[in-house]
Amino acid sequence: MLNINHEYLFKMPLKKLIDTLDDIFTQKGFSELWRNFLIFMILLAITTTIHEATHVVTAYYLGCEGELAKISFFTGLSAIKCEDNSTKLIIISLSAPILLFLIGLYLWFSDSHPMVKIWALLCWFYGSLPSLSFFTSNTDANFALKHGLPPLWALLIFIIPTSIIAYLLSRNFKRELDMEKCSGLPQKELS
Ligand SMILES: [Zn+2]
């Protein structure tokens, strides 16, 4: 039952969205290169919107004022007004990059469609890891650090997703290399 819901709620709409976009751009006569570029940009815009919306929704639920100050393809900026409550500000700032990391994980494991995998990479390398780079100024994690997030926490919140992503990517590339090697060698009999 759970599998069916998951299939219908997420997997199929994701695939359908990408296939529909691909069909529309094919009908318009775009080459594969342009089609991929356009879909990539649309997914990037969706990723940025989800990131900023997460800040705003979290702020709303915590009783702070949040509004989408500016959304563009490449950057988003949420204006959060909160009474002097540093814990709330820390949660609001970290909510978006952490959610994007989790969405990336979901997308990575949900489908073998290449564009869905690329979307996962966008969530990680665009929506999550740069914002978790607490050592860079003006990032979400840096903002949280300035508002009292313990440095050790900031470090862990950066290291854990980064190492998981690095592990998944290296496992994937290793598998690809192994497959290449196997296809080039005579098959050994398994005993
Ligand atoms: Zn953010």
Residues whose N, C-alpha, C, O or C-beta is under 5 A from the ligand:
A	BS01	ZN	S93 A96 S131 D140
